[in-house]
Amino acid sequence: MNGRFKTSSALIVLVLLAFAGFIRFYDLSRDPPESMGLHFISDEGWWVHNARNKILFDRWILDDFNQSLLVSPTFCFATYCVYSVWGVGFASSRFVPALSGWLSPLLLFFILAAMGFQADRRLLSLILLGTGFAFCAVNRIAFVDSTAFLFVLATWFFLEKYPRSAFGVSAAGITAGLAVMTKSYSLILIPVLVLITVHRFAGKSGQRKRLALSTLWFVGGFLLVGAAWVTWIYLPFQEQYRVMYYLWRDGNIPSSAGQIPGNLTAFLVRRDADGFHLARFVGLNMSLMAFAWWRLLMLFAPGDCSVRNCLRKLRRPEMEALIWLVGIALIVAPLTAKPFRRYIFLYPPLVVLGSGIVEPGSNGRSKRMTLPLKLLRTVILLSLPSLGAVQLTGRVVIPGLVAACIGLACLFSRIPGKPVRTVSMRLALTVFILMESVYFIPAIVHPSYSLRDTSRRLGREYLTEGTTILGGISDTLTLETSAKAVSIWGRQEAERVLNENPMERYRPDYIVVMKTLDGNPWGIEERYTRYLEADTLLQELRLLPTASGTYRVTAHLHQSPRSAESN
């Protein structure tokens, strides 16, 4: 297969990279788009908490809540380096994930080159991941997910590029360790990688020795990172890890077998006003999902007698992409909490499949098809109209209509009896641009800067140097100030709390409580109301305006009763 790039194609790659960088780095202090969940409003500040402490107060640790330093030391240190150059702010806080998101499509481009994919397919993969709205939106928020994603791709790159080299496999182990040290959730890929490894070496004789040596080098690199983490971070802070592990298990792992059916249902529909599950992920990535779906039709729609024969005709990367998708789905589906960013590791296999629409699929037809293959083909044909219907119920109108119409047209056409043809690059780009513009245009036409502007205003009026503010979103609202921020984290009833008794320990000057649109405390923000008095309300902060003129969330800024007494 010809995978060489012409000079003109190389120029296109450079232009695409420049555009991908522009949409990630331009105006980073802007509010995230309406399509993103509300977790970021507190999580952004939490993930940069310790780096901010070090820059402003010359100490990494000022309180008990040190999620950034302990759970993601790589991200924390990288953010500290950025702060050292540009200072603390919303834009600088988001620089590391934006850089990670910009490098990831380029790394995937080289991975597909190592697999021997043709130039058009590599180019399409760069477009899908580099300029897709949803992945870009995640990259523009101060989450650790994008950086962990980059380390995962680096692991894949070393394994594909240098599979027989001790250096390459060891480097893959090191980057895998860094991925876990950036976001422990990366561990879900371990069973997936085991299945892929088994698939690669299945039926091959004389490979056991090389597999054993490669495993040894990989594990050695992984344990090297793990040993450094245990020595310098875990052992000195075992109590905080005990609390964080309990809270993660309590909030994510089903407490009983009877809870799993409800979690599986939440896997397909939007559970609440804050958490976006699979339906929202599909809606925001509808062009990518449609391309991957079309590729599956190309691979499975023609009759190949049996599922076994059909799977044998799949190229290794596409078979591994299917293993990746199914493996993660089986792991994530039973979990209790499934925010949008938890699906970020679905992008590599989806891009591998979606970029394949410019290559031929399975060839040949048979007179008879087995029942399993007929069922498999029916599931594939029904999936897109079903996903479109889910989007329509979630009010994702245009992508839902497109998906439903295309899916129904294919379902009632003669495609089940014929091989599905490849799609030209021009047609693919046309569909991609139309689908992505549904989300890009509103974000461009209705920009807002409520988080940045509110933080700066509070810095002038209240949060001056030397003051302390208590609240779940205090870390985020202080990103443009020099005030100290303190958050409570944990469950009092389980006696696992970080920053317990904050009024006595930290003597805050102000307290901020995030509210829902009906005026009630948002989620666990109710824990701060116990310290409030009715006459201490200073301001109602309106955050994240919508295109219709309303606000997605409000927050009440109170003067601390203790501070009021001292005045």
N, C-alpha and C positions, 0 to 999 in steps of 0.2 A: 504494500500500500504506500503510495507516495505521500510522505508527510512533510516534504520540504516547503519552506516559505520563500516566496519571491520577495524582491525588494519592496514592491508595492504593498504586499501583505504585511511585511514588517512595519511599514509606515502606518498601516491601519491599526496594528497592535499598539504602537506608541500613542496614536490619537485616542484609542479606547482607554488606555491607561491614564492619559491626561484627563479625559472626561470623567473616568471613575474617581480620580483623585479630586477633581473639582467638586463633584456632587457630595463628596465626603467631608472635605476640609472647608469649603466655603461657608462662612457665616455659622460657625459651630455653636455660637451662643444662642441660636434660635431655639424656641421651644420645640420639642419633638412633635411630630404630626398627630392629629386626632386619632389616627388608626392604631396607634400604639397604646398598650395598656398603661395603667397608672402606677405600676410598681416602681417605675423609674423615679418618681417624684421624691421618694425617700431613699431608694437604693443608690442613686447616683452619689449622694453625699456620703453614704456609708462606705462605698467602695474606695473613696479617696480620703477617708477620715484620717488615717494615720500619716499619709504623705503630707496632708495639709498641716497636721500637728507638727511634723518635723520642720517644715518650712517656716511656719509662723511662730512656733513656740519652742523650737529647737529640741523637741522630744517626740519620739515616735508614739509613745503611750502616755495619755493624760487621764484616761478613765478605763473602765473594765471592758467596754465594747470595742474590740479590736478585730472585727471580722476581716477588714482589708489586709492587715499585716499578717494575721494568722492563717486565713483561709486562702489568700491569694497574694503571697509575698512578691511574686514576679510582677504582677500588675501594680502593686503598691510601690515597689522600687522604681519601676519605669515611670509611673506618674510623678514620683518625687523628682526624677531627673528632668521631666518636662517642667515642673514647677520651678526648678532651679534656674531655668532659662527664661520662662515667660511669666512666672508668678502664678498665683492661685486665681482661678476663675472658671466659669463654665466652659469656655472654649478650650483652655488648657487641660481641664479635667477630662474632656472628651477626645483629646488628641491621640492617646495611645490606642483606644479601640478603633478610631478612624484610620490610623496608620495600619493597624492589623487587618482591618477590612479591606484596605486598598491593596495590601500585599497578597492577600489570600487568593484572589482570582488569578494573579500572575503565577503563584505557586501551583495552583490547579492546572493552569495552562501547561506548565512544564511537566506536571505529573502525566497528563494525557499524552504529551510528546514522548515521554519515556515508555508509555504503553503502546506507542506506534500508531496513534490515531492520526487520521488525515488532517490537513491544514484547516479545512472548513469546519470540521468538528471542534478543533481546538479554539478556533476563532469564535464560534458560537458559544462555547463554554465560557469564554472570557466575557462575552456580552451578557449572558444570563446571570452570572454571579457578580460581574463587575458593575453593571448598571441597573440591576433589578432593584425595585423600590424597597421591598421589605428588608432584604439583607443590608442595604445601604442605611435604612432607618435605624436598624439595630446598631450598626457601626457608629452612628452619630450620638449615641447615648453612653454615658460613663459606666458601662457594664463590663465585667470581666469576660463575658462569653466570646466576644470577637477575638480577643487575645488567645484564649484557650483554643478556639477554632483554628487560628493560625498555627499553633504548635501541633495540633492534630494533623493538619495538612503537611507540615514539615516532617512529621513521622512517616506519613504515607509517601512523601517524596523520597526520603532516604531509602525506604524499603523497595521502592520501584526503581530508583536510579542506581543504587549500589547494593543489590540483594546478595551478592557473593562477597562483599567486602566487610571485613571486621570493623573497619572505621564506619562504614555506612550504617551497618546494623546497630552498632553501639550508639552512633549519633541518633538513630531512630529511637532507641531506648531512652536516651537523655531527653529528647524533645517530648516523648510520651510522658516522662516524669514531670517535665515542666508544664505540660498540659494539665495534668492532674493537680499540680501545685498551684496552677492558676485558677482552675475550677474543678473541684473534686468530682463534679458530675460527669467529667470526662471518663470516669471509670466505667460508665455504661458501655463504652466501646470495647472493653476487654473481651466479653463473650462474643461480640461481633467479629473481632479480629481473630479469635480462636477458630470460629466457624470458617472464616475466609482462608485461614492457614490450612485447615483440614481439607478444604476444597481444592486448594492449590496442589497439595501433595498427594491427594487421593489417587490411587491407581498408578503411582509412579514408583518404580523400583530404584534402588540405589540412592535414594534421596534422604534416608534417615540420618546419615552422618552429617550432611550439610544442614538439615533441619535442626539437629541437636546443637551444632556449633552456632548457628544463627540465633537459636533461642538463648543460648548461654551468653552471647554477646549482647543481645537485646536486654535480657534480664539484668545483666551487669550494669549497663548504662542506666536503666530504670532505677536500680537499687542505689546507684551512686547519688542520684538526685534525692531519693528517699532518705538515705542516711544523713545527708546534709540537712534536710527538713526536720528529721526527728531530733538531731543533735542541737540545732540552733533555734528551733521554733517550738516543736511539740513538747519536749520535756520541760522547758521552763514555764509552759502555759497549759498544763494538763487540765486544770480545773475549768478554764474557759472552754477548752475543747470538749470537756464533758457536757457542759451546758449547751454548746452549739450542736453537738451530735444529737443530744436528746431532742432539741427543738426541730432539727432537720428530720429526725425519725418520726416525731410526733406529727409534723405537718405534711409529710410526704408518703410514709409507708402506711398502707391500710392496717387498721387496728384489728381487723377480723376478716375472715373469708367472706362474710356477708356484706362487707363494704365494697368488695371488688366489683360486683355488677354495676353499682352506681358510678364507680370510677370509670368503668369501661364506657358507660353512657356519656359521661363528661368528656371522654376522649373524642367524641364526634360532634358535640354541640357546645356552644358557648355557655359556660356554667354560671357566670355572674357578670356584673357590670365592670369588674376590674380584670378578671383573668381571661385571656384569650386562649382558646384551646385549638384543636386541630382545624376546626371549621374556619377560624379566622386566619390561621396560617395558610390554609389552602386558598382562601379568598385573596390574601395579599400577594400570593405567589401563583396566581391563576395561569399566567402564561407558561411559567416553568412546569406547573402540574400538567397543563394541556400537552406540552411537548413530550414530557415523560410518558403520559398516557398514550399518546400517538405512537411513541416508540414501542411500547408494549404491544399495541395492535400490530405493528410491523413484525414483531418477533413471534407473536402467538396466534394471530388471526388465521394465517394459512394452515391448512391441515397438515400435520406432521405425524399422523398415526397415533402418537402417544405423547404424554407429557414428558416421559423420559427422553425420547428422541428429540423433542422440541428443546428441552433444556440442554441437551448435548450440543446443539447447534449454536447456542449462545456463546459469544466471545467471553473470555474470562472476566474482563472488567464489568460487563453487563450482568453476568451471573453474580459477581461479588456485590454489585450495586443492589441487586434484589435481596441478597443475604443481609446487606447493611440495612435496607429499609425495613424488612420484616423483623430483623433482630431488634432494632431500636423500638419499633412499634410494640413488640411483645414486652419490652422492658418498661416503656413509658406509660403504656395504656393503663396498667393497674395503679399507678401512682395517684395520690390524692391531689396534689397541686401540680398543675401543668400550665404555667404561664407561657406566653408566646415565645420567649427566647429559649425555652427548653427544647424547641424543635430545631435549633440552629444546626445541629449535627445531621439533619436530614438533607442539607444542601448538597454535599458532595455526591451521594448516589443519585439524587434527582437531576443534578447537572450532567452527570455521566450519561444517564438515560436520555434526558431531554436534548442534549447536543447530538444524539444519534439519529435524529430525524433527517439529517442530511446524508446519511449512509444507508445503503440497502439493508433490509432486514432478512428474515429467513427466506429461503428459496424452496421452491417445490411445493407440490400439493399431492394429497393422497385421496384415494377414493373413499377410504373409511377413516373415521376419527373415533378415538376411544371416548367414553363418557367423561372421564376426568378432564380431558383436554376441552371437550365441549363446555363443561362447567367453568373451566378456567377462562375460556374465551368469552363466555357470557358475563362473567364477573367483570372482566376488563371492559367490555362494551357498556355495561350498566353503570360503571363507576363514575364516569364523567357527568352524565345527566343527574346522577344521584348527588354528586358533590355540588353541581350547579343548584339543585333544589335546596341543599343545606345553606348555600350562600344567600339564596333568596329569602329564606326564613330568618337569616341573620341580617337582612337589609343590605347585603352587599350586592346591589342590583345589577350593575352592568356586567361585572365578571360572572355573576351567577347566570344571567341570561345567555351570555356567550357560551359558557360551558354547557348549559342545558341544551341550547339549540344545536351546537355542534355534536354533542353526544347523542341526542335524539335523531339527528340526521344520519349519523353513522349507524345507529341501532336499526333504523328502518330501511337502510340502503342495502346494497348487495355486498358490502365490505366483508361480512362474515364468510363469504365464499370465495373471496379473492385476496391475494397478497396486497397489503397496503403499501402504496408507493411512497418514495422519499419526498420530502418537502424541500423546495428550493430555498436557498439562503435569503433571497429577497422576500419570499412569502413569510418565512419565519420571522424576519425582522419587522415586517409590516404588522403581523399579529402581536409581536412582542411590544412594539412601540404603542400600539393602540391600547393594549391591556395595561401597560405600566403607566401610561398617561392619565388613567383614571385616578391614580393616587398621587402622581407627581404634580399634576396641575393644581389641585387644591392646596397642596403644601407650598407651592410657589406663589400662588395668588393671595393666600391668606397667611403670611408669616406673622408670628407673634414672639415677643421677648419678655413675657410676663415673669418668668422665673428670674432672669438676669436683672430686669429693671426693679422688681420687688426687692431682690437682695441688695442692690445698690442703694435703693431708697431707705431700706431698714438700716443699712450701714451708716447713712448720714443722720438719721433721726433717732435711732435707738441702739443698734448693735455696734457701738463704738469700741475702740480698743480697750481691753480689760473687762468687758462684759461677758456674761455667760447666758446662753439660752438653752432651755430644756424642751425636747419634743422630738417626735419621730421624723419630722422633715427639717429639723434644725440644722443638720449637716448640709442639706441642700440649700437652704435659705441663707447660709453664711458663706457660700462660695465666693461672693464678691465683697466680703467683709473681713474684719480681723477679730471677730468675736469667737469665743469658745462655744462648741456645740456638744450637748450631752443627750444621749438617747437611752431609754430603758429597753432591754431586750430579755424576754424570757417569760416564764409562767410562774406566778406567785404561788399558786396552789400546789405546784410540784416542787417548790423551793429551788427552782433553777432560774435565777435572775441575775443578769449583769447590770451594773449601775443601780443596785438596790439602794433605797433611801437617798435619792438624789438631792432632796432639799437640804438635808443635813450635811451631806458629803461635798456637794459642789456649789451650794448656795447660789442658784441661778437668779439672774436679774429679770428674765422674761421666760414665759412658757408659751409655746405655739401648739395648737391642736388642729389637725386637719379635719375638715367636715365634709360630709356628703352634701349633695344638693338639697336634701330635705332638712339639713341643719343638725343632723346627728353626727357624733364622732365617727370618723372613717376607720372601720375595722378595729384594730387593737389600739387606736389612738385614745380610746376611753380610759386607758390606764393613767393618762395625764390629768384628767378632769378632777381627780381626787385632791389635787393640790391647788385647785382654783377657788376663787371667791367671785361672786357675781359682779362686784364693782371694780374688778381689775382689768376688764376688757379695754384694750387700747384701740385696736383696729380689726376690721374684717379684711383679709387679704384675698383678692379674687385672682385666681391662677388659671392658666391654660384656656384662653378664650377660644370659642368655636366660631366657625364661619357664620353661624346664625346670630351671633352676638351674645350668646350665653357663655357661662364658664363651666368647665368640667369639674372644678373642685374649688373650694374656698378653705381658708384657714383663719382661725381666730388668734390674734396675738394678745397675750395677757401680760400685765406686769406681775411679777412674782409677789405673792403676799408677803413673803419674808423681806423682799426688797422694798415693798411699800411701807412696811413697818419701820425699816431702818431710815427711810426718808422722812 
